């Protein structure tokens, strides 16, 4: 199921610029492009996973039907590469452990980067600038990205207190 954006790209840019007091159009466009690429990547991965699951299921049914045939007929047909398709579907399931929340996380991270770049604090109160900007970048003003913002805030705090503090934004 494809999620439709509640806002056009231009509406997102204008709303994000409003949150940043009129600055950063190029940076906002760059962030929106990255988020759109992530959303497309997620949707493509979902379609691929679905197709592989259907192939694996069909191959399993074909294998069961083949096993019900008399042995001479089975030998005449031969053994199609059932396991190859099954392995591909299982491998794809294991490698694609993303969700729509991942796109929200990218939007929250981009909002955090924009705020810090333009000198705003990345506070995590519910109606603060970070939440509003993240929701706008995600494409839905009413989207709840509180979990993603809190997660990023904790990551940043942990990175500051570690020996790898040079990695902080």
Rosetta blueprint (number, residue, H / E / L):
1 X L
2 X L
3 X L
4 X L
5 X L
6 X L
7 X L
8 X L
9 X H
10 X H
11 X H
12 X H
13 X H
14 X H
15 X H
16 X H
17 X H
18 X H
19 X H
20 X L
21 X L
22 X L
23 X L
24 X L
25 X H
26 X H
27 X H
28 X H
29 X H
30 X H
31 X H
32 X H
33 X H
34 X H
35 X H
36 X H
37 X H
38 X H
39 X H
40 X H
41 X H
42 X H
43 X H
44 X H
45 X H
46 X H
47 X H
48 X H
49 X H
50 X H
51 X H
52 X H
53 X H
54 X H
55 X H
56 X H
57 X H
58 X H
59 X H
60 X H
61 X H
62 X H
63 X H
64 X H
65 X H
66 X H
67 X H
68 X H
69 X L
70 X L
71 X H
72 X H
73 X H
74 X H
75 X H
76 X H
77 X H
78 X L
79 X L
80 X L
81 X L
82 X H
83 X H
84 X H
85 X H
86 X H
87 X H
88 X H
89 X H
90 X H
91 X H
92 X H
93 X H
94 X H
95 X H
96 X L
97 X L
98 X L
99 X L
100 X H
101 X H
102 X H
103 X H
104 X H
105 X H
106 X H
107 X H
108 X H
109 X H
110 X H
111 X H
112 X H
113 X H
114 X H
115 X H
116 X H
117 X H
118 X L
119 X L
120 X L
121 X L
122 X L
123 X L
124 X L
125 X L
126 X L
127 X L
128 X L
129 X H
130 X H
131 X H
132 X H
133 X H
134 X H
135 X H
136 X H
137 X H
138 X H
139 X L
140 X L
141 X L
142 X L
143 X L
144 X L
145 X L
146 X H
147 X H
148 X H
149 X H
150 X H
151 X H
152 X H
153 X H
154 X H
155 X H
156 X H
157 X H
158 X H
159 X H
160 X H
161 X H
162 X L
163 X L
164 X L
165 X H
166 X H
167 X H
168 X L
169 X L
